[in-house]
Amino acid sequence: MAPSPRIRIAPGTEGIERLEAHLHGQAFSPHRHDTYAIGITLAGVQRFRYRGTQQQCLPGQCHVLHPDELHDGGAGTDDGFGYRILYVDPALVQNALHGRPLPFVAQPVLDAARLRALGTGLRTARELWDFDAAIDDEVLRTEFAVAVAQLLANAATGQPQAPGSLELAGLTRVRDHIAATPTERPEMAALERLSGLDRWSLARQFRSAFGTSPSRFRTLRQLDAVRRLLRRGSSLADAADAAGFADQSHMSRQFKQAYGLTPARWSAALG
């Protein structure tokens, strides 16, 4: 008897749903939804019929389904398959594209190398699939939507889009504000006023100017504070609290992602 299906709903936000599933057999009958569906196969072989052709998505490959297109889904082998998937409201993508037509990705299966070449607007493509990271404020929601829009636009055209001119003075004001107040979670409206840009342009241009997103820049400044506090002998819990993290475990995850070591191991290695 096949194992029972397992589905985990990850924290999402308005216009973005995320889930992870492990399924066997013919999991889904033909259906359509009014969102983009962007998934990555984690294990096994995922097969689906889409726009009249049979597609196959292997571990590490991504599939992109356009809104309102009929498709099904199932396992390509008896071992079943696992995947993570994003359902993204086209209105969010449209906001990030400033009125350009919604991208249509003609080849729905993208391999890992092509994903890296196309870029996503995030530090690495795998950040799209980090379901432990919450999208819990308007800054992160905007950055995530811009990243998805960039992935879709790049995949549709087959090459990364070149950035336009940058409003560097306004972007620098945002950067300086975040650097001066890293323990405070900024409101998107405040960053728009500082930069003189709408939120979608701000998210795109900040990365082009400074190599990372506003939220990631803030996290790294928080981690700078954590390292200073640990060098002075603070406990992990106290350092996390003083640097503005929600809790010690959140700080530890971010620390390891940034430096490749847990904060405890980093502290123990100090001379």
C-alpha positions in Angstrom: 0.0 0.0 0.0 1.3 3.4 -0.9 2.3 5.8 2.0 -0.2 8.4 2.9 0.3 11.8 1.2 2.1 14.4 3.4 1.4 18.1 2.9 3.0 20.9 4.9 1.6 24.4 4.6 4.4 27.0 5.1 3.9 30.5 6.3 2.8 32.8 3.5 1.5 36.3 3.1 -1.2 38.1 1.1 -0.9 36.9 -2.5 1.7 34.2 -1.8 1.0 30.6 -0.7 3.7 28.0 0.0 3.5 24.3 0.6 5.6 21.2 0.6 4.2 17.8 -0.4 5.3 14.2 -0.7 2.9 12.2 -2.9 2.5 8.9 -4.7 0.6 7.8 -7.8 -1.6 10.1 -9.8 -1.8 12.8 -7.2 -3.9 15.4 -9.1 -6.6 15.2 -11.8 -6.6 18.0 -14.5 -7.2 21.4 -12.9 -6.4 25.0 -13.2 -5.8 27.9 -10.8 -5.6 31.7 -11.2 -2.1 32.0 -9.8 1.4 31.3 -11.0 2.6 28.0 -9.7 6.4 27.8 -9.3 7.7 24.6 -7.8 10.9 22.7 -7.3 11.2 18.9 -7.2 12.9 17.7 -4.1 12.9 13.9 -4.6 11.6 11.4 -7.2 10.2 12.1 -10.6 7.3 14.5 -11.0 5.2 14.2 -14.1 2.5 16.5 -15.4 0.5 17.2 -18.5 0.6 20.9 -19.5 -0.5 22.6 -22.7 -0.9 19.3 -24.5 2.5 17.8 -23.7 3.8 15.4 -21.0 6.5 17.0 -18.8 8.9 15.6 -16.4 10.6 17.4 -13.5 13.6 15.8 -11.7 15.1 16.7 -8.3 16.6 20.2 -8.5 14.6 21.2 -11.5 11.9 23.9 -11.3 8.5 24.0 -13.0 6.6 27.2 -13.9 2.9 27.0 -14.7 1.0 30.1 -16.0 -2.3 31.1 -14.4 -5.4 29.4 -15.8 -3.6 26.7 -17.7 -4.9 23.2 -17.4 -2.5 20.6 -15.9 -2.4 17.5 -13.8 0.3 16.0 -11.6 1.7 12.6 -10.4 4.6 10.4 -9.7 6.8 9.2 -12.5 7.9 6.1 -10.5 6.6 3.9 -7.7 8.8 5.8 -5.2 6.6 8.9 -5.4 7.9 12.4 -5.4 8.4 15.4 -3.2 8.3 19.1 -4.0 7.9 22.6 -2.7 5.7 25.1 -4.6 4.8 28.8 -4.5 1.4 30.0 -5.6 1.7 33.7 -6.5 -1.1 36.1 -7.3 -0.5 37.6 -10.8 -1.5 41.0 -9.4 1.7 41.0 -7.2 3.8 40.1 -10.3 2.0 42.9 -12.3 2.8 45.4 -9.5 6.5 44.5 -9.8 6.5 44.7 -13.6 5.0 48.2 -13.7 2.3 47.4 -16.3 4.3 45.2 -18.6 2.4 42.1 -19.8 2.6 39.1 -17.5 5.5 36.8 -18.5 4.7 33.5 -20.2 7.3 30.8 -19.7 7.0 28.6 -22.8 9.3 25.9 -21.5 7.8 25.0 -18.1 10.7 22.9 -16.7 13.9 24.8 -15.8 17.1 23.0 -14.6 19.3 24.3 -11.8 22.0 25.7 -14.1 19.5 27.7 -16.1 17.9 29.0 -12.9 21.3 30.2 -11.7 22.0 31.8 -15.1 18.7 33.6 -15.1 18.8 34.9 -11.6 15.9 35.5 -9.2 16.7 38.8 -7.5 17.6 36.9 -4.3 21.1 35.9 -3.2 20.6 32.4 -4.5 17.7 30.6 -6.2 17.3 28.3 -3.2 16.0 31.2 -1.1 12.7 30.9 -3.0 12.4 27.5 -1.4 13.4 28.4 2.2 10.1 27.7 3.8 11.5 28.2 7.3 11.9 31.9 6.5 8.8 34.0 7.2 7.5 36.6 4.8 6.2 38.6 7.7 6.3 42.3 6.7 5.7 44.5 3.7 9.4 44.9 2.9 9.9 41.2 2.6 6.7 40.7 0.7 7.7 43.3 -1.8 11.2 41.8 -2.2 9.8 38.3 -2.7 7.3 39.5 -5.3 10.0 41.4 -7.2 12.2 38.2 -7.1 9.4 36.1 -8.5 8.6 38.6 -11.2 12.3 38.8 -12.2 12.5 35.0 -12.4 9.4 34.8 -14.5 10.5 37.7 -16.8 14.0 36.3 -17.2 12.7 32.7 -17.9 10.2 34.1 -20.4 12.8 36.0 -22.4 15.7 33.5 -21.9 18.1 36.0 -20.4 18.5 38.3 -17.5 17.2 41.8 -17.9 19.7 44.7 -17.6 18.9 47.1 -14.8 18.0 50.7 -15.7 19.5 53.9 -14.2 19.6 54.1 -10.4 18.3 56.7 -8.1 21.5 56.5 -6.0 20.9 59.4 -3.7 17.6 58.0 -2.5 18.9 54.5 -2.3 21.9 55.7 -0.2 19.5 57.4 2.2 17.6 54.1 2.7 20.9 52.2 3.2 22.2 54.7 5.8 18.8 54.7 7.7 18.9 50.9 7.9 22.5 50.8 9.0 21.8 53.3 11.7 18.7 51.5 13.1 19.2 47.8 12.4 17.2 46.6 15.4 14.1 48.4 14.1 11.9 46.8 11.4 11.3 49.6 8.9 7.9 50.3 7.4 7.8 50.1 3.6 6.1 53.5 3.4 8.9 55.1 5.3 11.5 53.7 3.0 9.5 54.9 0.0 9.5 58.4 1.4 13.2 58.2 2.1 14.1 57.0 -1.4 11.6 58.9 -3.4 10.8 55.6 -5.2 7.8 53.3 -5.2 8.3 50.0 -3.3 8.8 47.9 -6.4 11.4 50.2 -7.9 13.1 50.4 -4.5 13.4 46.7 -4.1 14.9 46.2 -7.6 17.2 49.2 -7.5 18.6 48.6 -4.0 19.9 45.2 -5.0 21.4 46.7 -8.2 23.1 49.4 -6.2 24.3 47.5 -3.1 24.3 43.8 -4.1 21.6 42.7 -1.6 18.0 43.5 -0.6 17.1 46.0 2.1 15.9 43.2 4.4 19.0 41.2 4.0 21.2 44.3 4.5 19.4 44.9 7.8 19.9 41.2 8.9 23.6 41.5 8.2 23.8 44.6 10.3 22.0 42.8 13.1 24.5 40.0 12.9 27.3 42.6 13.1 25.8 43.6 16.4 25.6 40.0 17.5 29.3 39.4 16.8 30.2 42.5 18.7 28.1 41.4 21.7 29.5 37.9 21.7 33.0 39.2 21.7 32.2 41.2 24.8 30.9 38.0 26.5 27.1 38.3 26.0 25.1 35.1 26.1 23.5 34.0 22.8 20.0 34.8 24.1 21.0 38.3 25.2 22.8 39.0 22.0 19.8 37.9 19.9 17.5 40.1 22.0 19.7 43.2 21.9 20.2 42.9 18.1 16.5 42.8 17.5 16.0 39.2 16.5 12.6 37.5 17.3 14.4 34.8 19.3 17.8 33.0 19.7 16.9 30.2 17.2 16.1 32.8 14.5 19.4 34.6 15.1 21.3 31.3 15.0 19.8 30.3 11.6 20.6 33.6 10.1 24.2 33.6 11.6 24.9 30.2 10.1 23.5 31.2 6.7 25.8 34.3 6.8 29.0 32.8 8.2 28.8 29.0 7.8 29.1 28.5 11.6 26.7 28.5 14.4 27.2 31.4 16.8 28.3 29.0 19.5 31.0 27.5 17.3 32.0 31.0 16.2 32.3 32.2 19.8 34.3 29.1 20.8 36.8 29.7 18.0 37.6 33.2 19.1 41.1 33.6 20.5 
